[in-house]
């Protein structure tokens, strides 16, 4: 079961990183209204990554094992 949790977290992280990359690409040609939305989403994704990194450190889980 533990292996499944690692796979789950890695899948979520892959999706987050893909979304961040897509948003950074869209940011270069976004209009001002969309740019605000993109920046807010990037901030939220980065906050999630920070939280996951902090929790991994607290539980002494190697970040590279999870893909952080």
OpenMM code with the backbone's topology and positions (N, CA, C; nanometers):
from openmm import Vec3, app, unit

residues = "UNK UNK UNK UNK UNK UNK UNK UNK UNK UNK UNK UNK UNK UNK UNK UNK UNK UNK UNK UNK UNK UNK UNK UNK UNK UNK UNK UNK UNK UNK UNK UNK UNK UNK UNK UNK UNK UNK UNK UNK UNK UNK UNK UNK UNK UNK UNK UNK UNK UNK UNK UNK UNK UNK UNK UNK UNK UNK UNK UNK UNK UNK UNK UNK UNK UNK UNK UNK".split()
positions = [
    Vec3(0.0824, -0.1208, 0.0000),
    Vec3(0.0000, 0.0000, 0.0000),
    Vec3(0.0860, 0.1261, 0.0000),
    Vec3(0.1986, 0.1228, 0.0715),
    Vec3(0.2836, 0.2420, 0.0788),
    Vec3(0.3330, 0.2827, -0.0608),
    Vec3(0.3668, 0.1834, -0.1420),
    Vec3(0.4126, 0.2119, -0.2781),
    Vec3(0.3045, 0.2866, -0.3567),
    Vec3(0.1805, 0.2509, -0.3368),
    Vec3(0.0683, 0.3173, -0.4066),
    Vec3(0.0583, 0.4641, -0.3662),
    Vec3(0.0849, 0.4934, -0.2381),
    Vec3(0.0813, 0.6321, -0.1927),
    Vec3(0.1912, 0.7142, -0.2592),
    Vec3(0.3094, 0.6557, -0.2712),
    Vec3(0.4202, 0.7250, -0.3379),
    Vec3(0.3833, 0.7515, -0.4837),
    Vec3(0.3273, 0.6525, -0.5509),
    Vec3(0.2839, 0.6711, -0.6896),
    Vec3(0.1784, 0.7802, -0.7005),
    Vec3(0.0864, 0.7812, -0.6072),
    Vec3(-0.0200, 0.8826, -0.6056),
    Vec3(0.0399, 1.0224, -0.5914),
    Vec3(0.1273, 1.0412, -0.4929),
    Vec3(0.1894, 1.1721, -0.4700),
    Vec3(0.2714, 1.2132, -0.5925),
    Vec3(0.3462, 1.1205, -0.6498),
    Vec3(0.4252, 1.1518, -0.7683),
    Vec3(0.3362, 1.1930, -0.8854),
    Vec3(0.2233, 1.1273, -0.9022),
    Vec3(0.1301, 1.1628, -1.0089),
    Vec3(0.0746, 1.3031, -0.9884),
    Vec3(0.0392, 1.3349, -0.8651),
    Vec3(-0.0111, 1.4692, -0.8340),
    Vec3(0.0969, 1.5732, -0.8622),
    Vec3(0.2197, 1.5446, -0.8218),
    Vec3(0.3296, 1.6384, -0.8436),
    Vec3(0.3590, 1.6591, -0.9919),
    Vec3(0.3524, 1.5522, -1.0692),
    Vec3(0.3724, 1.5656, -1.2136),
    Vec3(0.2685, 1.6605, -1.2719),
    Vec3(0.1445, 1.6442, -1.2321),
    Vec3(0.0373, 1.7306, -1.2803),
    Vec3(0.0604, 1.8750, -1.2391),
    Vec3(0.1002, 1.8973, -1.1152),
    Vec3(0.1275, 2.0340, -1.0677),
    Vec3(0.2408, 2.0961, -1.1489),
    Vec3(0.3495, 2.0225, -1.1687),
    Vec3(0.4620, 2.0757, -1.2453),
    Vec3(0.4232, 2.1028, -1.3911),
    Vec3(0.3430, 2.0175, -1.4501),
    Vec3(0.2959, 2.0415, -1.5869),
    Vec3(0.2103, 2.1676, -1.5938),
    Vec3(0.1229, 2.1835, -1.4949),
    Vec3(0.0374, 2.3023, -1.4928),
    Vec3(0.1201, 2.4293, -1.4749),
    Vec3(0.2208, 2.4240, -1.3904),
    Vec3(0.3087, 2.5404, -1.3709),
    Vec3(0.3787, 2.5743, -1.5021),
    Vec3(0.4334, 2.4732, -1.5692),
    Vec3(0.5021, 2.4968, -1.6962),
    Vec3(0.4066, 2.5585, -1.7993),
    Vec3(0.2842, 2.5043, -1.8094),
    Vec3(0.1861, 2.5575, -1.9044),
    Vec3(0.1497, 2.7023, -1.8723),
    Vec3(0.1315, 2.7311, -1.7450),
    Vec3(0.0964, 2.8673, -1.7061),
    Vec3(0.2096, 2.9653, -1.7356),
    Vec3(0.3327, 2.9233, -1.7139),
    Vec3(0.4471, 3.0104, -1.7446),
    Vec3(0.4548, 3.0389, -1.8944),
    Vec3(0.4226, 2.9409, -1.9767),
    Vec3(0.4194, 2.9619, -2.1214),
    Vec3(0.3077, 3.0576, -2.1603),
    Vec3(0.1904, 3.0384, -2.1010),
    Vec3(0.0756, 3.1255, -2.1318),
    Vec3(0.0986, 3.2677, -2.0849),
    Vec3(0.1766, 3.2833, -1.9791),
    Vec3(0.2008, 3.4155, -1.9210),
    Vec3(0.2660, 3.5093, -2.0227),
    Vec3(0.3476, 3.4557, -2.1114),
    Vec3(0.4218, 3.5403, -2.2053),
    Vec3(0.3325, 3.6096, -2.3086),
    Vec3(0.2151, 3.5566, -2.3345),
    Vec3(0.1271, 3.6206, -2.4334),
    Vec3(-0.0126, 3.6501, -2.3778),
    Vec3(-0.0265, 3.6553, -2.2471),
    Vec3(-0.1578, 3.6786, -2.1847),
    Vec3(-0.1919, 3.8273, -2.1828),
    Vec3(-0.3210, 3.8549, -2.1911),
    Vec3(-0.3646, 3.9935, -2.1744),
    Vec3(-0.3642, 4.0255, -2.0250),
    Vec3(-0.3736, 4.1534, -1.9865),
    Vec3(-0.3607, 4.1926, -1.8452),
    Vec3(-0.4580, 4.1218, -1.7501),
    Vec3(-0.5824, 4.1034, -1.7941),
    Vec3(-0.6797, 4.0349, -1.7074),
    Vec3(-0.6403, 3.8898, -1.6843),
    Vec3(-0.6017, 3.8229, -1.7907),
    Vec3(-0.5622, 3.6830, -1.7797),
    Vec3(-0.4320, 3.6699, -1.7009),
    Vec3(-0.3448, 3.7677, -1.7139),
    Vec3(-0.2169, 3.7644, -1.6435),
    Vec3(-0.2371, 3.7613, -1.4924),
    Vec3(-0.3321, 3.8352, -1.4422),
    Vec3(-0.3626, 3.8337, -1.2987),
    Vec3(-0.4075, 3.6944, -1.2555),
    Vec3(-0.4918, 3.6341, -1.3343),
    Vec3(-0.5408, 3.4987, -1.3053),
    Vec3(-0.4252, 3.3974, -1.3080),
    Vec3(-0.3393, 3.4093, -1.4075),
    Vec3(-0.2254, 3.3178, -1.4200),
    Vec3(-0.1314, 3.3325, -1.3009),
    Vec3(-0.1002, 3.4556, -1.2644),
    Vec3(-0.0096, 3.4793, -1.1513),
    Vec3(-0.0681, 3.4232, -1.0209),
    Vec3(-0.1987, 3.4366, -1.0036),
    Vec3(-0.2631, 3.3833, -0.8831),
    Vec3(-0.2550, 3.2304, -0.8802),
    Vec3(-0.2764, 3.1680, -0.9945),
    Vec3(-0.2676, 3.0222, -1.0005),
    Vec3(-0.1239, 2.9744, -0.9755),
    Vec3(-0.0264, 3.0444, -1.0324),
    Vec3(0.1136, 3.0092, -1.0083),
    Vec3(0.1477, 3.0204, -0.8597),
    Vec3(0.0995, 3.1244, -0.7984),
    Vec3(0.1230, 3.1426, -0.6547),
    Vec3(0.0624, 3.0269, -0.5750),
    Vec3(-0.0587, 2.9876, -0.6110),
    Vec3(-0.1250, 2.8772, -0.5406),
    Vec3(-0.0502, 2.7454, -0.5606),
    Vec3(-0.0082, 2.7170, -0.6834),
    Vec3(0.0669, 2.5935, -0.7091),
    Vec3(0.1982, 2.5916, -0.6312),
    Vec3(0.2664, 2.7058, -0.6272),
    Vec3(0.3925, 2.7116, -0.5531),
    Vec3(0.3703, 2.6960, -0.4034),
    Vec3(0.2606, 2.7450, -0.3537),
    Vec3(0.2272, 2.7270, -0.2116),
    Vec3(0.2032, 2.5789, -0.1808),
    Vec3(0.1368, 2.5101, -0.2712),
    Vec3(0.1145, 2.3661, -0.2532),
    Vec3(0.2471, 2.2924, -0.2499),
    Vec3(0.3369, 2.3255, -0.3437),
    Vec3(0.4686, 2.2607, -0.3456),
    Vec3(0.5466, 2.2890, -0.2172),
    Vec3(0.5400, 2.4125, -0.1689),
    Vec3(0.6076, 2.4473, -0.0441),
    Vec3(0.5526, 2.3652, 0.0720),
    Vec3(0.4211, 2.3513, 0.0772),
    Vec3(0.3574, 2.2731, 0.1832),
    Vec3(0.3999, 2.1267, 0.1770),
    Vec3(0.4028, 2.0702, 0.0584),
    Vec3(0.4448, 1.9308, 0.0433),
    Vec3(0.5909, 1.9120, 0.0833),
    Vec3(0.6759, 2.0074, 0.0449),
    Vec3(0.8181, 1.9994, 0.0835),
    Vec3(0.8342, 2.0084, 0.2347),
    Vec3(0.7611, 2.1000, 0.2962),
    Vec3(0.7694, 2.1161, 0.4415),
    Vec3(0.7218, 1.9912, 0.5139),
    Vec3(0.6118, 1.9360, 0.4665),
    Vec3(0.5592, 1.8143, 0.5293),
    Vec3(0.6544, 1.6971, 0.5107),
    Vec3(0.7129, 1.6853, 0.3925),
    Vec3(0.8089, 1.5774, 0.3687),
    Vec3(0.9275, 1.5901, 0.4636),
    Vec3(0.9751, 1.7120, 0.4828),
    Vec3(1.0874, 1.7334, 0.5746),
    Vec3(1.0477, 1.6989, 0.7177),
    Vec3(0.9281, 1.7386, 0.7565),
    Vec3(0.8794, 1.7110, 0.8921),
    Vec3(0.8688, 1.5612, 0.9182),
    Vec3(0.8270, 1.4862, 0.8170),
    Vec3(0.8119, 1.3412, 0.8317),
    Vec3(0.9372, 1.2649, 0.7900),
    Vec3(1.0438, 1.3414, 0.7613),
    Vec3(1.1727, 1.2830, 0.7222),
    Vec3(1.1605, 1.1914, 0.5995),
    Vec3(1.0826, 1.2377, 0.5039),
    Vec3(1.0673, 1.1670, 0.3774),
    Vec3(1.1590, 1.2359, 0.2768),
    Vec3(1.2504, 1.1621, 0.2140),
    Vec3(1.3387, 1.2243, 0.1154),
    Vec3(1.2587, 1.2866, 0.0022),
    Vec3(1.2818, 1.4163, -0.0210),
    Vec3(1.2066, 1.4871, -0.1221),
    Vec3(1.2273, 1.4300, -0.2617),
    Vec3(1.3483, 1.3846, -0.2900),
    Vec3(1.3737, 1.3287, -0.4226),
    Vec3(1.2976, 1.1983, -0.4448),
    Vec3(1.2668, 1.1270, -0.3372),
    Vec3(1.1895, 1.0040, -0.3494),
    Vec3(1.0482, 1.0328, -0.3978),
    Vec3(0.9969, 1.1504, -0.3621),
    Vec3(0.8616, 1.1884, -0.4036),
    Vec3(0.8598, 1.2711, -0.5308),
    Vec3(0.9740, 1.3215, -0.5710),
    Vec3(0.9778, 1.4064, -0.6887),
    Vec3(0.9613, 1.5531, -0.6572),
    Vec3(0.9939, 1.5902, -0.5338),
    Vec3(0.9834, 1.7299, -0.4948),
    Vec3(1.1116, 1.8018, -0.5279),
] * unit.nanometer
topology = app.Topology()
chain = topology.addChain("A")
for resn in residues:
    res = topology.addResidue(resn, chain)
    for name in ("N", "CA", "C"):
        topology.addAtom(name, app.Element.getBySymbol(name[0]), res)
